[in-house]
């Protein structure tokens, strides 16, 4: 089975997304417990990182879609 190289980025992000959410949530709670971040700053950072992940999904998808429409790789 052969995969198209352009889709590997999106598949990689999609497969790592659930574990990244769990790790970021765990890390955020640990940093809040150790009082490195306040509760508000820690969870705000968590949400920003989550939106960054979603932004990357959308960005890579549109880049791949645009390349596919004009016939180039």
ChimeraX attribute file (.defattr): number of C-alpha atoms within 10 A of each C-alpha:
attribute: neighborCount
match mode: 1-to-1
recipient: residues
	/A:1	2
	/A:2	4
	/A:3	7
	/A:4	6
	/A:5	9
	/A:6	15
	/A:7	12
	/A:8	11
	/A:9	13
	/A:10	18
	/A:11	12
	/A:12	10
	/A:13	16
	/A:14	14
	/A:15	10
	/A:16	11
	/A:17	15
	/A:18	11
	/A:19	11
	/A:20	15
	/A:21	16
	/A:22	11
	/A:23	12
	/A:24	18
	/A:25	16
	/A:26	12
	/A:27	14
	/A:28	22
	/A:29	17
	/A:30	14
	/A:31	15
	/A:32	17
	/A:33	12
	/A:34	10
	/A:35	11
	/A:36	12
	/A:37	16
	/A:38	14
	/A:39	15
	/A:40	10
	/A:41	12
	/A:42	19
	/A:43	17
	/A:44	13
	/A:45	15
	/A:46	18
	/A:47	14
	/A:48	10
	/A:49	15
	/A:50	15
	/A:51	12
	/A:52	12
	/A:53	17
	/A:54	13
	/A:55	12
	/A:56	14
	/A:57	16
	/A:58	12
	/A:59	13
	/A:60	16
	/A:61	16
	/A:62	12
	/A:63	11
	/A:64	15
	/A:65	11
	/A:66	13
	/A:67	13
	/A:68	12
	/A:69	9
	/A:70	8
	/A:71	7
	/A:72	8
	/A:73	10
